[in-house]
Amino acid sequence: MTLERDGVVLQGTGGIWQVRTDDGLTRVASLRGRLKQEATGRDAREMRNESSREQARPLKLAVGDRVSVSGEENGDSWTIDEIHPRRSQLARKRPGNAKGERIIVANLDQVLVVFAAANPEPHPRMLDRFLVIAEANDLAARIIINKVDLADHDAVRERFAEFTAAGYPMHITSVKQSLGLEELREEIAGKGSALTGPSGVGKSSLMNTLFPGLNLRTAEISDSVNKGRHTTVGALLHSLPGGGFIADTPGLREVGLWGIDPREIPSCFPEFRPLLDQCRFADCTHTVEPGCAIRDAVTAGDVSRGRYESYVKLRDELAHASADVW
């Protein structure tokens, strides 16, 4: 007897997907041939630049997608028959020089960006890139500064004060000192969260402590290069007790931006938004024009100069990318 179930994609490897169906069971399923063909056609249309994001249908399957599957109750040959529409997604530029986007996780509520207070040394300008990716995907971002037992607490708060001033919630945590864990747990439980950040910052250890039994993969820091070894090779979805999930995403050596018009990037900086209609020129790039409210705010100390410099750098990067992507 063939059964039909709805569920969520937990992970995929080599065209084989694990789907947690709504009855609480995990099914191993393959993508129906029709969906594979449609996804291939979608990629071809994108390469010819004949479709926009909104027109790019059907969806290409990703971790976090809601799907419909069918198969025999006790059989191993389940099939993914339908990919349901997404309510959100986290995407990034494909690695290297490949064109198009890579969907990391679908159907998220928030992005958890984890950096270490020390070991590895944090780079706030890299944090800007993670936050812009979240903003460009219309996802709320929450900053976690972990391993604070390795640094002075006040110095850590001062170093990242520009992000709280921009409006981002920030959690200072230490697994060894059990610091900030309960407050963070409350903000994650019941929500769909993507876990990201540089390698070696303690993402997996932190989540395993918050939610015992989660069993995220961990790695040690390489003392010789002070960089984390990458242990996560593909996004994995982990269900949380009482609802919600954590999407364990790969450590990102290359955080790329995709599909953002350079003219739209100012709105990816929350502290810029109240100033965008106050510039002298409606088409202000916020780089060289006189009467720019954002540049004036930087000069006055109301907007972080470091954040502004990140904006200029990312805008230039996107302007060059948009000129030769297609």
N, C-alpha and C positions, 0 to 999 in steps of 0.2 A: 504494500500500500504506500503510495507516494504522499508525503506530508509537505505542507508549505508553512514556512515560518518567517518571521521578521527578526532581524538582529543587527548587531553592530560589528564591524570588521575590527579585529584585535591586532592582526599582523598579517604580513604576506611575504612569501619567499618563493621565487621561481614560479610564479603563476598559481601557487597554492595558498589559499587564504584561510585563516582561522576566524570563524564567525561565532560570537556569543549570541545565541538566539534568546528570545524573550522568555523562554521556559527555563533559562538558567544553564543550558547545556552548550558546550563548545563543539561546533561542527567544522570539519575540514572540507572546504569547498573550492571548486574551480569556477572560473568565469565562463558563463555561457558564450559560445562562439560568436553569436550575434553581437554581444556587447564588446568583444574584442575587436571585431571588424569596425564597429561604430567608433571606438576609441582611436583606431588607426586612421580612419577617415578624418576624425577631428584633428589629429596631429598634422595631417597633410594640409588641411584648410588653414591651420595656424601658420605653417611654414610659408604658405602663399599669401598670408596676411589678408585673407578674405573674410575673416570672422572676428568679431569683437569678443570680449570676455563674456558678455551677456548672451551672445549667440553661440558660444562654444559649448554645444550640447551634442551628444550626451556626455555625462561626466566620466572622467577616467577614475577608476576605483582607487581609493586611498584609505588608509587607516582612519577610523572614526566614522566612516560612512555608514549610514543606515541602509540595509539591503533586504531584499526578499530572497530566500533560498528554498530549494525543494530537494527532496531525497527520501530514501527509505529509512524508517525508524532506526534500524540496527545496521544500516549500511554505511560505507565509507565514501560513496560517490554522491556527494551533495553538490548542487549547482547554484551559483548566484545568478538569479534570473532578472533582477531589477536593482538599480542603484537609485535610492530616493534622493530628492533635492536636498541640497545642503543649506543650513542656516548660517554657516560661517566656515572659514577655512584659513589655515596658515600656510602660506606659500613662500618660496624663495626661488631665486634664479638657479637654474640647473648648474651643476658643477662644471668647471672649466669653461670652454667656449661654446657649449651647447646652447641652443636657442630654446625659448619657451620657459614655462614655469614648472616647478615641481611642487606638488601638493604634499606638505608634510603631514598635516593632520586636519581632519574635517570636523565640523560641529563642535567648536570650542566656545567656552565662555571667557577664558582668560589665558594669558601667556605668563608663565613664571620664569623670569630671567634671573638666573643665579650667577653671582660673581663671588669670588673669595676676597676676604679682607687682606689676605697674604697667601703666598704659596699655592697657586701662582699669583704673581703680582697683578693686581687689577688694572685695566686700562679703560677709564671712563669713556673715551671716545669710541671704543668698540661697543660699549654698552649703548651708546647713542644709536648705533646701527641696528642692534636688536630691537630697540624701542621703535625706531622708524618702521621696521618691518611689521611689528604688531599694529602700529597706527595705520599703516597703509592697508592692512587687512581688516580694519575696523574692529580690532580686538583690544580689550582692556589689558594693560600690562601691570604686573606687580614685580617690584625689584626685591631680591633677596640677597643680602650680603652675608655670606656664610663664613665659617672659620674665624669668627671675631675673637676667639681665644688666642689667636696668633698676632693680634694687633691691639693697639690702644683704642678703646671704644669711642672716646671723644674724637680722636683723630679720624676714625672711620666715618663717623657721622658728618664731620666737617668736609671730608673729601667728597662725599656723595650728596652734600646739601643742595647742590644745583638741581638734582633730580627731584627731591621733595619739593623744592621751590617751584619746579615746573608742574607739580601736581601729582606725581607718581607716588603711590603708597610704597613704603619701604620697610622691610623686616630685617633686623639685625639678629643673626642666629649663630648658635654654636651647639653642635651635638655633644661635645665633651662637657660643656658647662650647662647643658639643658636650657639654653637661653633662647627665648623668643619662640619656642616650639608650639606652645598651646595656642597662642594668638594666630600663628600661621596656619595651624591645623584647622582652625575655625573658618579661615578664608578659603580653604581648599575643599573641605568636605562638601559633598553634594554638587560640585561643579565639574565641568569638563575643562581640564587644565593641560596646557602643553608645557613641558619642562624643557628649558633650553638654557644655553650659556656656554662658556668655554669649557674645555675638558679640564678635569682635575680639580674643580671647585667644590666637589663634595655633593653634587646633586643627588646621586643615588643613595648615598649614605644618609643624607638628610631626609629623603622621602621614606626610606626604609625605617627610620626611627620614628617619623610621624605616624606611619601606618604599618605596624608590624605585620609581616606576611606578604607585603607587596613584592619583595624579592627583586627589586631593580638591580641590574648588574653594576658592580663597582670596580674601580681600578685604583692602583697606587700612583703617586706622583713619581716621575722619573727625576731623581736628584741631579742627574747630569745635565739635563736641559730644562728642569723646572717646568715641564709641561706634562699635562695628563696624557696617558695612553688612551686611545680611543677604544672603548669596549662596546659601545652601542653602534650597531651597524645598520639598523633600520628602525623606523618608528614602531613602538609597541604600545598597545593600550592596556592599562591595568585598571580593573574595576576597584572602586573604593567601597569599604563597608558603609552601608547606609545610602549608597547612591553616589553618582559622579565617577570620574575616572581621571587618571594621570596618563598622559601620553609621553612616554619616554622617547625623546628624539635624539638623533645622533649628535655627537659633539661637532660643532660647525667650525672647521678651520677657515672656510671661505664663506663669510656671510654676504650673500649677494642680494641686490635689490632688482626686482623685475616689474615691468609694466607700470611704473609710476611716472607720470608726466612730471618733468622738472618743475613745472608751474604749480603742481599740486603739493610738492614736498613741504612748503611752509606750514600747511595745515597738519603735517605729521609731527610738528613741534607744538605741544599744547600751549606753552607760554607765548607763542607767536600769535595764536588765534585772535585774542582780543585786540590786537594791534593791526591786523591785516587790512582793515578798512580805513585806517588813519594815515596811510602814506599819501604823499602828494600825487603820485601817479597810480592809476588803477592797475597798470601792468608792471608795477614795481617788482624787480627781481630781488630786492633787499640785499644787493651787493655793492652797487656803485651810485645809485640814484640819490640826488639831494632830496631832503624832506622825507626820508624813509623812517617810519616810526619804529621799526625793529632795530635799525642801526642806532637810532637815537637812544633807545632803551638800553642797548648794550653799552653805549658810552656813559649813560647815567648809572650803570650798575644794576639796572632792574632786570636785565636778562643776562644770563651767564655768557661770558665771552667764549668759553670753551664749547658750549652748546651751539653758539652761533657759528663758530669756526667749523664745527661738524656739519652744520647746515650747508655752508658754502662748499665744503669738500664733497658732500653727498650730492648736492645739486649739480656740480660740475661733472661728477661721475655719471649721473643719470643723463645729463645733456649729451655726453659723448656716447653713452650706450644707446640712446634713442636714435642717434644719427646713423649707427651702423648695425643695429640689431637685425634689421631685415635686409 
